[in-house]
Structure formats: structure tokens, C-alpha cells
Amino acid sequence: MSTATNKKLITTLIVVVVFLVIFVLLGPFYILYEGQQSVITRFGKIVNSEQDSGLKFKMPLIDTVVIYPKKILSWDGAAQRIPTKENQFIWVDTTARWRIADPAKYYETVNTVNNGIFRLNDVLDSSIRTIISENFLNEAVRNTNQINDIKVEEQVQSVESNEDAETLRNLTVTQARQETITIGRDGLSNMMFDQAKQFTSGFGIELIDIVIRQIRYSDDLTESVYQRMIKERNQIAEAYRSYGRGQLAQWQGKTEGEEKQILSAAYSESEKIKGVADATAAEIYAESYSADPEFFELWRTLESYRKTIPGLNKVLSTDMEYFDMIYGKTVED
């Protein structure tokens, strides 16, 4: 081989090496990490998309790589004040999970992650408002009808007997009676999901689920709930008052009966004592009279004067036989 040929070969090799070095320096490769996916565009047109991690190739200078997350993302919407079917306003706070399923379509319709969130705001907020406003309040706040089987019993204390405790418990028992639901909160979430999914798939977005995170009553509805709770507690309080009034009447009747019994026994005993005393007094009077009739008559008359004259407020003639002991008998006698 001639010297000229060797020089030409060496020159060619040098040019190739330089070209390769320049090509490598321009960055024909990029790394796609786990949890990432990419879209490759050339002059604004999508030429390829990658969803598997590893070392990837692109045309330097003319190809642009757009990286998107492959993992599941969360959407947290702002709480909305929405009227239910019976025009009761509630605050609905929801959350959702989503991911970029078709990066090429996502790039064409949405382009950036932030724009995707904005699109989700429009779609999900609209779906949530539509489903809530088409259903009743009970469907949004409950999942089952178990509340209709709940029986709340008051803890009864300070009663006379177990029978009284059972009576009072029956008076104060409250049983929740709510309208029967057919869909429930989870069912509404599924309806929101089905409606929103029809629109999100057109953006290359896979909507995984929508969850109603919290339901809060508006101020006017909260007031009505409080009033219903107050009414229930007042009913229970009135049951206690009724029981107390019954116990009061029972004890008053018992006390009055015992009082009458005691007074009757005392009256009977007093009458018996009076009878014995009157008999004894009569016996003493009889013995005294038989011992000295004249003195007995004088003593009884003087005792009568002592008791009657001081309180006498009438004018009586002294010629009456009643005053013979004072003035003596008349001449005719």
C-alpha cells in the first residue's frame, strides 16, 4: 500500500472520529428514568414516544424530548358550594387520581402538566356539580341505610328500680328515621367518574377514580340540623321531667296517705284517752257531790262565775237564779 493511500485512509478515519465526537457531543442519547415517559418532536411534529425506561436515541439538534411523569398523580379540587336536588346547599370537597396514559395525545391536546390540571379542573368540577345537583342530600352524605337500624338508648341513672329504668329508657329512646338511599356517596363518586372519563380520555389522560373527600353543610342547613338536634334533646328532657313529675305525685300520694293514717290513729287514741278522762272526771264529780252536795254546788257555781263573768259582754238582771250564790235568795224563796 502506498504512502498516499495510507494518508488518505488516516485522514478518512480522523474525519469519521471527529464526526463521531461531534455527534456524541451534540447529545443523540438521553436517559429515561423509571416513572418517566417521553415524546420526541421534530420541527413541532411528533415522531416518537417512549414509555419504557433506559437509554434512548434522538436526532441531535432537530429532535426535542418532552418528559412527562408516568406515575399516578393526584388532583385536589377546591371545595364547591353546590345545591342538591331539593335545593339544599352543601360544600363538596373532592379528590381524584389520574395519570398520563397516552403521552403523544397528551402533548397534542394539553402539552404541559399544569395545563392538564387546568383541564381536569374544568372537567371534574363540572361533573361533580352536575351529579350533586341531580341527586338528593341523603345520597351525598350517606353510603348505606344502616342509620335506620340504629337505636340510641340513654344511660339511665338514679332510679328506684329496674322497672323504672326500663320505663324511662323507653321514654327517652330515639331512633333515626331517614329516607332510604339507593345510590349513596360511593355511587355518586362512580357516576362522577363515568361522566368525567368520557372527556379526559380525549386528552390522553387515564382517570383512575374520584372520591368525595368531605361533605359540609352550608350555614343555613347547619342551623336547621342544630335545631333538629335541640328538638330531640328537648324531647328527652321532657321525658325526664314527666318521669320526675310522676315520681313526685307518687311520693306525695304516699306521704298524704301515711299522714292520714297517722292522724287517724292519733285521733282514735286521743278520743280513747278523752273517754277515759271524762269517765274518771265524772266519777270524781260523783264522789265529790255525794260527800258534800252543798259545797260541791258552791264550788261549781264559783268556778262558773270565774269563767263566765270576765268575758260577759251582755247586761243580765241580778234577779236571775244564776246569781243566787252572790246575792243570796229572795224573800219569796
Secondary structure, 3 states (H helix, E strand, C coil): CCHHHHHHHHHHHHHHHHHHHHHHHCCCEEEECCCEEEEEEECCEEEEEECCCEEEECCCCCEEEEEEECCCEEEECCCEEEECCCCCEEEEEEEEEEEECCHHHHHHHCCCHHHHHHHHHHHHHHHHHHHHHCCCHHHHHCCCCHHHHCEECCCCCCCCCHHHHHHHHHHHCEECCCCCCCCHHHHHHHHHHHHHHHHHHHHCEEEEEEEEEEEEECHHHHHHHHHHHHHHHHHHHHHHHHHHHHHHHHHHHHHHHHHHHHHHHHHHHHHHHHHHHHHHHHHHHHHHHHHCHHHHHHHHHHHHHHHHCCCCCCCCCCCCHHHHHHHCCCCCC
